[in-house]
């Protein structure tokens, strides 16, 4: 078989994988209406002034990602708002962290190489680190300044006491090795950008309610909520990061809830079927050519 023919076969298979991934669930993330969506509405695991319940303003119910043209769109279902809640301190979303190490690093090891997106206008340190997209990011925790939990173990102890179960971080458990050593009770999980390099062409912008609705962003929350809220934003990645998978982490600046979103791979069985189908199609076409030549 010619090398050029092999390339065509696998190119066809890759195109097919991209098409089928839109409609099939996968092992890591979950695709809903073309959005890679992580649910975090299995229990009330975001603590508010009244505890872990439907009235808490610090619950993330789900986060989704979608590639639209040159932009990455992000949608969030939460009981908080883009501008946060309260004053002295104002408490709201921390910064979004994207890890492109493809599983080679833990969150702690990825510090210094993360992409960070500061999207909330009242984020801590906004004067020194304005809204935008940043590379080579190292994060820090500001939970102590926002009446939050000092570490993940302390946070989960509160969840377990209130709900009887452990917290989930969307696509990951709170105890996932990716978040070690923060899971042991030593050290605070970084939730905002400490330092990084702002990207000139980051093009951060807020998404309108109409844009989210027209893109079929899932807004169903499988819990009762006194303050359901849907918001979103869009940004452009630096060229060297475009088209690459990432693991996302987003939490509140009080660390009262955190969510992780994993990429959605094509299941191996489906990938095998697609490659086999492409190979079969090539063989059939080749036999047809040989028949005509005879």
Phi and psi in degrees as a GROMACS rama.xvg file:
@    title "Ramachandran Plot"
@    xaxis  label "Phi"
@    yaxis  label "Psi"
@TYPE xy
-70.4329  148.807  UNK-2
-60.1481  -40.0805  UNK-3
-61.841  -35.6799  UNK-4
-68.296  -40.6634  UNK-5
-60.5227  -43.1777  UNK-6
-60.3173  -40.308  UNK-7
-65.1132  -39.5144  UNK-8
-60.9353  -50.0437  UNK-9
-71.9087  -29.6852  UNK-10
-63.6692  -41.5164  UNK-11
-63.8888  -41.664  UNK-12
-64.1977  -40.9676  UNK-13
-64.1089  -41.9865  UNK-14
-60.6274  -42.5547  UNK-15
-64.819  -39.2185  UNK-16
-60.309  -42.7888  UNK-17
-62.4472  -38.2728  UNK-18
-70.4647  -42.9246  UNK-19
-75.1738  -25.3844  UNK-20
-63.6744  -21.5688  UNK-21
-67.2821  -29.3391  UNK-22
-111.651  -7.1543  UNK-23
-109.81  137.331  UNK-24
-70.853  157.368  UNK-25
-128.791  -178.389  UNK-26
-77.7863  -27.3173  UNK-27
-101.261  -83.4613  UNK-28
-83.0345  -176.065  UNK-29
-131.341  131.268  UNK-30
-95.1904  124.453  UNK-31
-130.097  116.398  UNK-32
53.8455  34.911  UNK-33
84.1035  -2.87048  UNK-34
-94.8365  131.783  UNK-35
-79.6234  100.591  UNK-36
-115.57  129.833  UNK-37
-108.018  122.045  UNK-38
-83.9789  143.987  UNK-39
-142.335  38.8457  UNK-40
-116.339  35.1087  UNK-41
-80.6159  -27.8949  UNK-42
-158.335  168.05  UNK-43
-79.8751  92.6796  UNK-44
-115.371  20.3767  UNK-45
-116.281  116.309  UNK-46
-84.0171  136.178  UNK-47
-119.057  -169.733  UNK-48
-63.2921  -25.7974  UNK-49
-99.0989  9.55479  UNK-50
103.599  -161.343  UNK-51
-92.9109  95.3602  UNK-52
-159.255  -175.431  UNK-53
-67.1799  -14.0775  UNK-54
-90.4288  -9.04453  UNK-55
-61.7886  138.209  UNK-56
-93.4985  8.21191  UNK-57
-127.445  56.5395  UNK-58
-126.02  128.938  UNK-59
-101.175  117.992  UNK-60
-90.2165  -22.9691  UNK-61
175.756  151.229  UNK-62
-137.159  138.314  UNK-63
-131.554  153.024  UNK-64
-124.687  144.711  UNK-65
-150.316  136.318  UNK-66
-88.6691  121.631  UNK-67
-128.572  104.998  UNK-68
61.6452  -127.237  UNK-69
-89.4772  -0.399515  UNK-70
-100.933  153.599  UNK-71
-102.312  122.341  UNK-72
-97.6723  141.09  UNK-73
-126.614  127.701  UNK-74
-117.524  143.392  UNK-75
-133.616  130.523  UNK-76
-105.8  125.294  UNK-77
-157.939  168.456  UNK-78
-95.0584  -1.45216  UNK-79
-98.1403  -176.248  UNK-80
-131.767  164.559  UNK-81
-55.7434  -37.9569  UNK-82
-88.0657  2.86741  UNK-83
76.5237  -175.392  UNK-84
-133.776  152.345  UNK-85
78.1709  -179.424  UNK-86
-150.401  152.386  UNK-87
51.3694  54.6394  UNK-88
-100.434  158.205  UNK-89
-80.2836  128.316  UNK-90
-121.432  127.026  UNK-91
-159.344  -147.181  UNK-92
-71.6194  141.546  UNK-93
-80.8134  -156.154  UNK-94
-99.9053  152.731  UNK-95
-85.7061  129.86  UNK-96
-112.433  133.758  UNK-97
-119.306  124.521  UNK-98
-108.151  115.423  UNK-99
-99.9402  18.3536  UNK-100
-79.7301  -2.50109  UNK-101
58.1464  42.3102  UNK-102
83.0273  1.19174  UNK-103
-76.7672  -23.0283  UNK-104
-122.684  154.731  UNK-105
-82.6569  172.809  UNK-106
-61.2496  -38.584  UNK-107
-66.1602  -41.5195  UNK-108
-69.9394  -26.2486  UNK-109
-78.4276  -10.0989  UNK-110
-57.6342  132.138  UNK-111
99.706  -15.9749  UNK-112
-125.085  6.75053  UNK-113
-77.3766  155.076  UNK-114
-92.251  133.994  UNK-115
-124.054  139.103  UNK-116
-121.304  114.419  UNK-117
-93.6587  103.586  UNK-118
-110.205  -21.5416  UNK-119
-85.3806  126.169  UNK-120
-66.7828  -18.4963  UNK-121
-110.722  19.8478  UNK-122
-58.8113  146.214  UNK-123
-57.8781  133.682  UNK-124
77.8181  20.5044  UNK-125
-60.9643  -29.48  UNK-126
-67.0269  -35.905  UNK-127
-89.4557  -27.4334  UNK-128
-130.753  86.0141  UNK-129
-66.5722  168.048  UNK-130
-56.6732  141.604  UNK-131
155.602  -173.082  UNK-132
-105.884  134.731  UNK-133
-127.677  144.812  UNK-134
-108.77  167.587  UNK-135
51.1656  47.0831  UNK-136
-86.5797  136.803  UNK-137
-116.969  132.799  UNK-138
-100.612  172.283  UNK-139
-147.006  165.629  UNK-140
-101.663  135.638  UNK-141
-119.964  21.6847  UNK-142
-59.9959  -38.7504  UNK-143
-62.2369  -32.8891  UNK-144
-81.2695  -5.70666  UNK-145
-122.981  29.0069  UNK-146
55.3022  37.7367  UNK-147
-103.202  -173.463  UNK-148
-78.0517  140.262  UNK-149
-72.8828  -25.6621  UNK-150
-159.131  170.642  UNK-151
-67.5327  -36.129  UNK-152
-63.879  -44.5297  UNK-153
-61.2239  -40.3881  UNK-154
-62.8489  -48.7856  UNK-155
-67.7845  -32.2423  UNK-156
-58.4853  -39.3056  UNK-157
-66.51  -41.7766  UNK-158
-61.1416  -47.2858  UNK-159
-65.2364  -39.1309  UNK-160
-64.1066  -39.4724  UNK-161
-80.6083  -36.905  UNK-162
-112.917  -15.8051  UNK-163
85.5712  -2.32689  UNK-164
-134.706  169.757  UNK-165
-82.5514  159.032  UNK-166
-77.575  148.264  UNK-167
-108.395  149.515  UNK-168
-109.328  57.0525  UNK-169
67.7242  -110.158  UNK-170
-79.0292  -7.36793  UNK-171
-126.437  157.116  UNK-172
-81.0214  155.741  UNK-173
-64.065  -23.2792  UNK-174
-89.5175  5.79088  UNK-175
-56.0485  137.203  UNK-176
-55.2268  -21.5658  UNK-177
-58.5921  -31.0683  UNK-178
-97.6389  7.88454  UNK-179
-69.312  144.942  UNK-180
-91.9614  7.3182  UNK-181
-65.4383  -20.1157  UNK-182
-76.7857  -14.5698  UNK-183
-85.2834  -7.5584  UNK-184
98.1361  1.26893  UNK-185
-112.514  124.136  UNK-186
86.468  152.019  UNK-187
-105.286  138.329  UNK-188
-64.7719  124.092  UNK-189
-57.2919  134.59  UNK-190
-129.904  -5.03902  UNK-191
-140.023  162.885  UNK-192
-71.5116  129.091  UNK-193
-93.58  -46.7486  UNK-194
-155.479  154.453  UNK-195
174.513  -179.698  UNK-196
-111.979  120.62  UNK-197
-70.1107  141.956  UNK-198
-92.942  123.254  UNK-199
-61.6807  -35.9075  UNK-200
-103.363  33.2005  UNK-201
-68.9903  -28.2433  UNK-202
51.0779  42.6203  UNK-203
-66.9101  133.082  UNK-204
-150.408  155.285  UNK-205
-80.2709  145.838  UNK-206
-92.9966  139.534  UNK-207
-79.894  163.716  UNK-208
-60.1069  -36.9586  UNK-209
-66.0828  -40.8946  UNK-210
-63.1332  -42.5479  UNK-211
-66.1521  -41.6632  UNK-212
-66.7286  -44.4547  UNK-213
-67.1659  -25.6954  UNK-214
-88.656  4.10834  UNK-215
63.136  36.1672  UNK-216
-62.7988  129.481  UNK-217
-70.0494  126.815  UNK-218
-116.505  3.52372  UNK-219
-69.3511  130.066  UNK-220
-114.555  124.975  UNK-221
-88.5164  31.3252  UNK-222
-143.42  153.57  UNK-223
-72.4706  139.411  UNK-224
-141.251  131.725  UNK-225
-73.9695  -25.8278  UNK-226
-131.956  59.6564  UNK-227
-68.1555  137.783  UNK-228
-149.167  137.217  UNK-229
-120.938  130.965  UNK-230
-143.607  167.263  UNK-231
-162.995  165.141  UNK-232
-151.898  164.83  UNK-233
-132.908  152.997  UNK-234
-155.085  169.086  UNK-235
-115.707  130.475  UNK-236
-79.8159  152.396  UNK-237
-58.4635  150.249  UNK-238
-53.6483  -38.8886  UNK-239
-69.3119  -11.1327  UNK-240
-107.198  -9.81434  UNK-241
-66.015  137.886  UNK-242
81.414  1.13497  UNK-243
-100.445  148.287  UNK-244
-74.4793  151.34  UNK-245
-145.241  157.862  UNK-246
-106.732  123.813  UNK-247
-103.13  143.836  UNK-248
-131.873  129.75  UNK-249
-141.125  132.593  UNK-250
-142.213  175.316  UNK-251
-81.2457  158.466  UNK-252
-74.7125  -1.64261  UNK-253
-100.509  -4.54617  UNK-254
60.008  29.6969  UNK-255
-84.2313  -5.83717  UNK-256
-169.059  147.048  UNK-257
-143.898  150.597  UNK-258
-137.662  145.244  UNK-259
-118.834  142.386  UNK-260
-125.554  119.57  UNK-261
-95.613  155.633  UNK-262
-68.7162  159.738  UNK-263
-105.298  104.545  UNK-264
-83.1931  161.05  UNK-265
-75.8261  128.817  UNK-266
-54.5575  140.223  UNK-267
-53.8854  -38.8767  UNK-268
-63.7372  -40.3817  UNK-269
-67.9214  -40.7486  UNK-270
-60.1936  -41.538  UNK-271
-63.8018  -40.5862  UNK-272
-62.7529  -42.3095  UNK-273
-66.038  -42.5606  UNK-274
-64.9602  -42.6366  UNK-275
-63.1196  -39.5258  UNK-276
-64.7996  -41.5456  UNK-277
-64.2748  -39.8543  UNK-278
-65.7294  -41.2711  UNK-279
-63.3168  -39.9746  UNK-280
-63.6197  -38.1722  UNK-281
-64.8417  -42.2685  UNK-282
-64.8187  -40.9376  UNK-283
-63.5104  -43.608  UNK-284
-64.9409  -36.8475  UNK-285
-66.9705  -40.62  UNK-286
-63.4232  -37.4543  UNK-287
-64.1437  -41.1258  UNK-288
-63.2709  -42.5652  UNK-289
-65.2334  -36.788  UNK-290
-64.7366  -41.4186  UNK-291
-65.9712  -37.8082  UNK-292
-65.507  -33.1844  UNK-293
